Amino acid sequence: SLDEQGFTRPTDIQARTLPELLQGKPVVGVSETGSGKTLAYVLPMLHQLKTLELEGSLVSKPGRPRGLVLTPGRELGEQVSKVFKSLTHGTRLRVRTVLGGTKKQIARQNVTGNLEILVATPGRLTQLMDSGELSLEDVRILVFDEADQLLDAGFLPTARRVVQECPHRVQLVLFSATLPQSLDRAVKDI
């Protein structure tokens, strides 16, 4: 898929974070917009989830994703979903979205079956968690995209809850274009 899309060399942020992410380590990546941050976490997530599948560990319960990307808004969520889908055509990995601004019924339909990857906004995610239609009990890798926004005072309670609902072994990945001092404090709080 990378060859088909013309990706031949990693960007700086990808070269710095891919080895750590592929080893399952937590990562905080800060790089300007357009630097390739999305692909920096998408590739390791796809690798990890495809490896589980090849080892015979298939998703067997509906509404239980193994990879979760949390974005502060719908537009970024749609962009992230497109990146995943552009790389999953030749795989059995299923990417679904639950984004604010879409109908609740569509969000519910997106998590009724088995899925490996979920791209979500905080409000829609918590609605589905509250209704019992979605569980984070099998999440292996959790990404906060635009972490500076997701860990500010408005979203911080949801961010904490999401981390707490995931297994303790979850690989936590934070990407942002900026790293304000308040983010360092917020990371310690979650």
Salt bridges, closest charged atoms under 4 A:
ASP12 OD2 - ARG16 NE 3.12
GLU20 OE1 - LYS25 NZ 3.50
GLU53 OE2 - LYS50 NZ 2.73
GLU53 OE2 - ARG92 NE 3.52
GLU78 OE2 - ARG74 NE 2.89
GLU116 OE2 - ARG94 NH2 2.53
ASP130 OD1 - ARG161 NH2 2.75
GLU133 OE1 - ARG108 NE 3.22
GLU137 OE2 - LYS61 NZ 3.79
GLU137 OE2 - ARG64 NE 3.14
ASP138 OD2 - ARG66 NE 2.91
ASP138 OD1 - ARG140 NH2 2.96
GLU165 OE2 - ARG161 NE 3.63
ASP184 OD2 - LYS188 NZ 3.46
ASP189 OD2 - ARG160 NH2 3.78
